[in-house]
């Protein structure tokens, strides 16, 4: 062997990470079940975590855009975060790359994109002019988003897969983002917002936050079989919905998200009447 040749560490050859970098960032290890045995695997899955990172970046961009006063871009960024968030879980399931790390990373990303970002966007847009009432309403929303995610994580193995308990944080964020988007398109920013409307936004923000922790059932759409056959009319309805969205995206999204938010209390009242 020549003096200039370097002998590679077997661990380095396996992981592909240089010793110097490995000293700076510890390699992630996770216990997984394979063929009935619990084994430890190193590293994380790339594809689903890329989508999760995209959702996190979109939420962060929404905050930056709101600080700069670009509320339309901030609202759109939150919807991009919803798209990425919807893809990461499905990609993980389809490619069999689900992991505990991915679940925890997704939850933290949700907190930023659907908890902190919508609250700061609506605060920068309107609630900041209300003083203590404004930041209190924004904090209620953030706190409820955190409680919603914590409860979801602890009940994920026992809850009914077809229903959510409480409004999911992406759906709550959609209401706030679409409201800001609609008003921004109408030029309702700053001095154009009346005091009565500001109070309405504060009450709405706190109410949406409460819906996330309320004991209302919401259909999760996880039971939909995307690989199965459906009647031809279903495809026509999808085309019709997409056509409506292109006509006025913020208004259609606001109506759709508000309707879904109202479905929980309506379903709860209907179920209570049946049980009486």
C-alpha positions as CSV (number, residue, x, y, z in Angstrom):
1,X,0.0,0.0,0.0
2,X,1.4,3.5,-0.9
3,X,2.0,6.0,1.8
4,X,-0.6,8.4,0.2
5,X,-3.4,5.8,0.3
6,X,-6.0,6.3,2.9
7,X,-7.7,3.4,4.7
8,X,-11.4,4.1,5.0
9,X,-13.3,3.4,8.2
10,X,-15.9,0.6,7.7
11,X,-18.5,2.8,9.4
12,X,-17.7,5.7,7.1
13,X,-18.0,3.4,4.1
14,X,-21.4,2.3,5.3
15,X,-22.9,5.6,6.1
16,X,-21.1,7.7,3.5
17,X,-20.5,10.4,6.2
18,X,-17.0,11.7,6.9
19,X,-15.8,11.3,10.5
20,X,-15.5,15.1,10.9
21,X,-19.1,15.7,9.8
22,X,-20.3,12.8,12.0
23,X,-18.7,14.6,15.0
24,X,-20.7,17.7,14.3
25,X,-24.1,16.0,13.6
26,X,-24.9,12.7,15.3
27,X,-26.3,10.1,13.1
28,X,-30.0,9.3,13.8
29,X,-30.8,5.8,15.0
30,X,-34.3,4.4,15.3
31,X,-35.8,1.2,16.4
32,X,-38.0,-0.5,13.8
33,X,-39.8,-3.8,13.6
34,X,-38.7,-6.2,10.8
35,X,-40.1,-9.7,10.5
36,X,-41.3,-9.6,14.1
37,X,-37.9,-8.5,15.4
38,X,-36.9,-5.1,16.7
39,X,-33.8,-3.8,15.0
40,X,-32.0,-0.4,15.0
41,X,-31.6,1.4,11.7
42,X,-29.4,4.5,11.0
43,X,-30.3,7.5,8.9
44,X,-33.7,9.0,7.8
45,X,-35.8,8.5,4.7
46,X,-35.2,11.3,2.1
47,X,-38.4,11.6,0.0
48,X,-41.1,12.1,2.6
49,X,-38.9,14.4,4.7
50,X,-38.2,16.5,1.6
51,X,-42.0,17.2,1.4
52,X,-42.1,18.0,5.1
53,X,-39.2,20.4,4.7
54,X,-41.1,22.0,1.9
55,X,-44.1,22.5,4.2
56,X,-41.8,24.0,6.9
57,X,-40.2,26.3,4.4
58,X,-43.6,27.5,3.1
59,X,-44.8,28.3,6.6
60,X,-41.6,30.2,7.4
61,X,-42.0,32.1,4.1
62,X,-45.5,33.0,5.1
63,X,-44.2,34.6,8.3
64,X,-41.5,36.6,6.4
65,X,-44.0,37.7,3.7
66,X,-46.5,38.9,6.4
67,X,-43.8,40.9,8.2
68,X,-43.0,42.6,4.9
69,X,-46.7,43.4,4.4
70,X,-47.2,41.0,1.4
71,X,-50.3,39.3,2.8
72,X,-51.4,37.7,-0.4
73,X,-48.1,35.9,-0.8
74,X,-48.3,34.9,2.9
75,X,-51.7,33.3,2.5
76,X,-50.7,31.5,-0.7
77,X,-47.6,30.2,1.1
78,X,-49.8,28.6,3.8
79,X,-51.7,26.8,1.1
80,X,-48.5,25.5,-0.4
81,X,-47.6,24.2,3.0
82,X,-50.9,22.4,3.1
83,X,-50.1,20.8,-0.3
84,X,-46.7,19.6,0.9
85,X,-48.1,18.4,4.2
86,X,-50.7,16.3,2.4
87,X,-48.1,14.7,0.2
88,X,-45.5,13.7,2.8
89,X,-47.7,11.3,4.6
90,X,-49.1,9.7,1.5
91,X,-45.7,9.4,-0.1
92,X,-44.4,7.7,3.1
93,X,-47.2,5.2,3.1
94,X,-47.0,4.5,-0.6
95,X,-43.2,4.0,-0.5
96,X,-43.2,2.2,2.9
97,X,-40.9,4.9,4.3
98,X,-42.9,5.8,7.4
99,X,-40.8,6.4,10.6
100,X,-41.0,7.9,14.1
101,X,-38.6,10.6,13.0
102,X,-40.8,11.5,10.1
103,X,-43.9,11.7,12.3
104,X,-42.2,13.9,14.8
105,X,-40.7,16.2,12.1
106,X,-44.1,16.4,10.5
107,X,-45.7,17.5,13.8
108,X,-43.1,20.2,14.4
109,X,-43.5,21.4,10.8
110,X,-47.3,21.5,11.3
111,X,-46.9,23.7,14.4
112,X,-44.9,26.2,12.4
113,X,-46.9,26.2,9.2
114,X,-50.4,25.8,10.6
115,X,-50.0,27.2,14.1
116,X,-47.5,30.0,14.3
117,X,-47.6,31.2,10.7
118,X,-51.4,31.8,10.4
119,X,-51.5,33.5,13.8
120,X,-48.6,35.8,12.9
121,X,-50.1,36.5,9.4
122,X,-53.5,37.5,10.8
123,X,-51.8,39.5,13.6
124,X,-49.6,41.4,11.1
125,X,-52.6,42.0,8.8
126,X,-55.3,43.0,11.3
127,X,-55.0,42.0,14.9
128,X,-52.0,44.1,15.7
129,X,-54.2,47.2,15.6
130,X,-56.4,45.8,18.5
131,X,-53.6,45.9,21.1
132,X,-54.0,43.3,23.9
133,X,-57.2,41.8,22.4
134,X,-55.4,41.2,19.1
135,X,-52.4,39.4,20.5
136,X,-54.6,37.5,22.9
137,X,-56.7,36.1,20.1
138,X,-53.5,35.2,18.1
139,X,-52.1,33.5,21.2
140,X,-55.3,31.5,21.7
141,X,-55.0,30.2,18.2
142,X,-51.4,29.2,18.6
143,X,-52.0,27.5,21.9
144,X,-55.0,25.6,20.6
145,X,-52.9,24.4,17.6
146,X,-50.2,23.1,19.9
147,X,-52.8,21.4,22.1
148,X,-54.5,19.9,19.1
149,X,-51.2,18.5,17.7
150,X,-50.2,17.1,21.1
151,X,-53.5,15.4,21.6
152,X,-53.4,14.0,18.1
153,X,-50.0,12.5,18.6
154,X,-51.0,10.8,21.8
155,X,-54.2,9.3,20.3
156,X,-52.9,8.4,16.9
157,X,-52.9,4.6,17.6
158,X,-56.3,4.5,19.2
159,X,-58.4,7.1,17.4
160,X,-60.8,6.3,14.6
161,X,-58.9,6.7,11.3
162,X,-62.1,8.0,9.5
163,X,-62.6,11.0,11.8
164,X,-60.6,13.7,13.5
165,X,-61.5,14.8,17.0
166,X,-61.5,18.6,16.6
167,X,-60.7,20.6,13.5
168,X,-57.3,19.6,12.0
169,X,-54.7,22.4,12.1
170,X,-54.3,22.6,8.3
171,X,-58.0,23.2,7.9
172,X,-57.9,25.8,10.6
173,X,-55.0,27.5,8.9
174,X,-57.0,27.4,5.6
175,X,-59.8,29.6,7.1
176,X,-57.3,32.2,8.4
177,X,-55.2,32.2,5.2
178,X,-58.2,32.4,2.8
179,X,-59.8,35.2,4.8
180,X,-56.6,37.3,4.7
181,X,-56.3,36.5,1.0
182,X,-59.8,37.6,0.2
183,X,-59.5,40.8,2.1
184,X,-56.1,41.5,0.6
185,X,-57.5,41.2,-2.9
186,X,-60.3,43.6,-1.9
187,X,-57.8,46.1,-0.6
188,X,-58.9,45.7,3.0
189,X,-55.5,46.4,4.7
190,X,-54.5,48.8,7.4
191,X,-56.7,51.8,7.7
192,X,-59.3,50.3,5.4
193,X,-60.2,47.8,8.2
194,X,-63.0,49.1,10.5
195,X,-62.9,48.6,14.2
196,X,-65.9,46.3,14.1
197,X,-64.3,44.1,11.5
198,X,-61.1,43.9,13.5
199,X,-63.1,42.6,16.5
200,X,-64.8,40.1,14.2
201,X,-61.5,38.9,13.0
202,X,-60.2,38.5,16.6
203,X,-63.4,36.5,17.6
204,X,-63.1,34.4,14.4
205,X,-59.4,33.6,15.1
206,X,-60.1,32.5,18.7
207,X,-63.1,30.5,17.6
208,X,-61.2,28.7,14.9
209,X,-58.6,27.9,17.6
210,X,-61.3,26.5,19.9
211,X,-62.6,24.3,17.1
212,X,-59.2,22.6,17.0
213,X,-59.5,21.4,20.6
214,X,-63.3,20.9,20.7
215,X,-64.8,17.5,20.9
216,X,-66.4,17.7,17.4
217,X,-66.0,14.9,14.8
218,X,-64.6,15.8,11.4
219,X,-64.4,13.5,8.5
220,X,-60.7,12.8,7.7
221,X,-61.1,11.5,4.1
222,X,-58.5,8.9,4.9
223,X,-61.0,6.2,4.0
224,X,-61.1,7.3,0.4
225,X,-59.7,4.7,-2.0
226,X,-57.7,6.7,-4.6
227,X,-56.7,3.5,-6.4
228,X,-60.2,2.1,-6.7
229,X,-62.9,2.8,-9.4
230,X,-65.4,5.5,-9.0
231,X,-68.5,6.6,-11.0
232,X,-67.8,8.8,-14.0
233,X,-69.9,11.6,-12.3
234,X,-67.2,11.9,-9.6
235,X,-64.6,12.9,-12.1
236,X,-67.0,15.5,-13.5
237,X,-67.6,16.9,-10.0
238,X,-63.8,17.2,-9.5
239,X,-63.5,19.1,-12.8
240,X,-66.4,21.4,-11.7
241,X,-64.8,22.1,-8.4
242,X,-61.4,22.9,-10.0
243,X,-63.2,25.2,-12.5
244,X,-64.8,27.1,-9.6
245,X,-61.5,27.4,-7.8
246,X,-59.9,29.0,-10.9
247,X,-62.6,31.6,-11.1
248,X,-61.9,33.1,-7.6
249,X,-59.5,30.9,-5.6
250,X,-59.5,32.8,-2.3
251,X,-63.3,33.1,-2.1
252,X,-63.9,29.5,-3.1
253,X,-61.2,28.3,-0.6
254,X,-62.8,30.5,2.2
255,X,-66.2,29.0,1.5
256,X,-64.9,25.5,1.4
257,X,-62.8,25.7,4.5
258,X,-65.6,27.5,6.5
259,X,-68.1,24.8,5.4
260,X,-65.8,22.0,6.5
261,X,-65.3,23.8,9.9
262,X,-69.0,24.1,10.4
263,X,-69.5,20.4,9.5
264,X,-68.1,19.3,12.9
265,X,-70.6,21.0,15.2
266,X,-73.4,20.1,12.8
267,X,-72.4,16.4,12.9
268,X,-72.1,16.5,16.7
269,X,-75.6,17.9,17.0
270,X,-77.0,15.3,14.6
271,X,-75.3,12.5,16.4
272,X,-76.6,13.7,19.8
273,X,-80.2,13.9,18.4
274,X,-79.9,10.3,17.1
275,X,-78.7,9.1,20.5
276,X,-81.7,10.7,22.4
